[in-house]
Every structure is written in structure tokens, then in C-alpha cells.
């Protein structure tokens, strides 16, 4: 089961609504779902919440170290409470996924994400779960830093918020350690298709207003 849910981002109001803080948005949503509040804990260099699910302690963490030192916070909590890497899920912004989609995976490259890079280094392994929240790509590598440190468009922000809400349907499976079920649920959960506009020259259906 997942015992530690981590959201990546940068502290401070100037970063709060930027793409790089999508991981914070996700953990905030989990905290609301579990009805817990995050509070600063200097021992773990981050905002922390603790709860119990079916007798098992579950932690939520938002490192306040700034993105490049996220691993300092994650490793401090994980080591103290003897949480294995494969019991950790890290939610983060993902350039290679479009806004409105989210993917779950275990292990793999940090792909240049500085938060993941530091977690790799501090844990000494890449064998932890990642929830990759799509924020899209600017199309030019040189623009990536500006892209992730800026606010998404209202349309993209809505799409990201909606995919975060949909991903929470997998929370019970994540907590139960049913990772295959959680992966399938997250990957098959897609936004509803908009209904096509009704041609103006057709009469209204029964019960519809003209």
C-alpha cells in the first residue's frame, strides 16, 4: 500500500498557481478527501499531515525546500518512519502529458525533473511510484523553465483540476496497495466528451425548449 503521498512544488504565494505546483494541488485534494490538514513540521522540512486508514498510518507531505531539494524532505520522513520507496507516491507536473490527463508509473528516469532528480539521489533509488499530472509542453526546450513557473491558461487549469478530481477515484486502491487496479482506473479515466451542438435548422426534441 501507499503509506506516503508526496506532492511536489515550490513554497510561497508567487508559485502557488504555477504549473510546477501541480503536485501540491493533488496532495491538497487528497487532504480534503481524507479530511486532514497539512501543517509545517521542521523535522521533515515540509507541510505534513498524518492519518490512519484501517489501522495503517498514512502520511501526506508537501516539501517546503523548493523543488530542487525535494528529496531532503521526502527522505527525512521516509527514513524516520521506515517507509519503503515502493510505499511512496510522488505527484508532480509532467511536460510530456497534455493538460487533462494523468498517468501512474513505478520507477524510471527523472526525465530532467529537478524534484524527482533530488528524490532519486536522496533515496538512492528510482523505485517509487509517480503520479504524472499533465501540464503540456511549450514546444521549445529553452522555454521549459518559464513554462512550468507560469500559471496555466484558465482552460488548462480547469482541465488539470478535473483530472485531479478524477484520479481521486483510485485513492482507495492506492491505499489498499491494489496498484494494478489503481493504474487501470487512472489511465482509463478520461474527461467526458462534449455534446455536439444541435443543428439550428432542426426542431427541438420533445421536452426541449425552442
N, C-alpha and C positions, 0 to 999 in steps of 0.2 A: 504493500500500500504506500501511498504518498504520505509522508509524515511532515515534510517541509515544503510549503508553497512559497516561492520567491518571485517577486516582481521587480524587474529592472527599470531604472530611470535615474533622473538627476533631481536632487532636492532643490527646493526654492520655488517661489511663485512664478519666476520668469521662465521656468521649464515645465511647469505643471501641465500645460495644454499642448506640449510639443510631441511629435511622433515618437521620439526616443523614450517617452514615458508611458508607452502603451502597456508595458509590464506592470507599472504601478496601477494603471486603470483596471487591469484584470484582477490584481490582488484586492483592490478596493471593492470590486464587485463580489469576490469570494467572501470578503469580510462581511459585507451586507447580507449575503446568503446565509452565512453561518452565525450571523448576529453577534459579531465580536468587534471590538475596537482596537485599532493599532495605536501603540504608544512608544515613545522613544526609549530605547534601552541601550545605554552606552556600552554595556558589556559586549553587545553584538553589533554595535555601530549602525543601528537601523531602527526603523519602526517595526514593532513586534506585537503579535497577538498570539495567544495560546488558548486552545480549547480542547475538549475531549469528545471524541466520536466513538461510540460503542466501546468505551473503556480505553481507547488509544489516544495518546496525546498527539495533537496536530498543531503545527506552527505555521504562522504567516509572517513573512519578512519582506520589508522594503528597505534595502541598503541605503544609507544616507551618506555614503562615502564618495559620491559622484561615480558615474558609470565605470570609469577606468579602474576603480579599486573595489568593484562589487564583490570580488572573491574574498576579500578580507572579512566582510560581514558574513557571507554565507558559510565560510569555513569555520569561523569562530563559533557560530551556533551549532552547526552540524557536528563538529568535533566534541563540543562540550556535552551534547546530548546523544552522542554515538549514533547519529543518523547516517546511514549508508548513502553513497552517491545515487544509487538506483531508487532510493526513497525520497529523492529531491526532485521537484519540478520547478523549472525556471521559465517564467513567462517573459517574453521580450519582443521587441519590434523586429520585423523581418522584411528586408528590402525586396526579396525575391518572390514575395507573395502579394497579390493585389489586395487593396483595402476591401474588407468584407469577407475575407477568407482567413482561416486559422488552421494550422497543422500541428500534430503531435508527433514527436520522434524521440528515440533514445540514442544518445551518443552522437558522434560525428564531429566534423570540423566546426570551429567557431566562425568560419567564413568572414573573418575580419571584424566581427562584432567585438568591441573592446570589453564590454561587460562579460561576455562569455569567455573571452580570452583570459581574463583575470581569474574567473572561476575555474577554468581548466588548470591554470597554474597553481592556484591555492589548494584545490582538492587533489591535484596530481593525477587527474583522470578526466575523460570526457564522458564517462559512463553515468550520466544523469539525464533526466527527462527534460525536454524543452517544449514549451508551447509557443509556437512561432506565429505571432499576430501580424498579419499582412498590413504594411503601410505603403507599399508600392515603391518604385524606384524612379528617381528623377530623369533617368535615361542617359546621364553623363556621370561617370565615376567621380570627376572633380567636384560635382555638386552634392555628393552624398552627405557630407558633414552639414552643410547648410540645410539640406532637405530634412534630416532627422531632428535638427534643432529648431525647426519651424513648425507652426501649427498646421495641421492638415486643413484642407478646404472643408466647409460645412458638410458637403456631400460625403467626403471621405470620412470625416469624424463620425457622422451618423452610421456609415457602413461598418466602421470599426466597432462602435458601441453595440450595434446589433449583433455582430459576430461574437463579441464577448458574451453577450446575453445568451446566445445560442450555445456557446461552448460550456456554459454552466450546467447544461443538461447532463454532461458527462461527469460532474463533480462526484455524485455518489459512487460511480465506478472507479474514479481515481482514488477516492478514499478507501474503497474496498480492495484496491490492488488489481481490479479487473481491467488491466491496461489494454488488452485487445478489444474489449467492448468499448472502452473509452475512446480509443483511436478510431474505431469504426463509426461511432456516434459523432465525433467531432468532424471527421472527414466527409461524412455524408450529410451533415447539417449545412444546408445552403439557404440563402435568402429566398423568400417567396418571389415567384415571378410576377411582375406587374401585369395586371389585366390589360389586354389591348384595348385601345379606345373604340367605342362603338361608332360605326359609321353614321354620320349626321343624317343621311338620307333614309335610314331605317326607322320604322315606327318603334316606340318604346315597347318593351315586353310588358306583359300583364303584371300589374302591381308597381311598375316603374312610373315615375313622373316624367312628363314630356319635357 
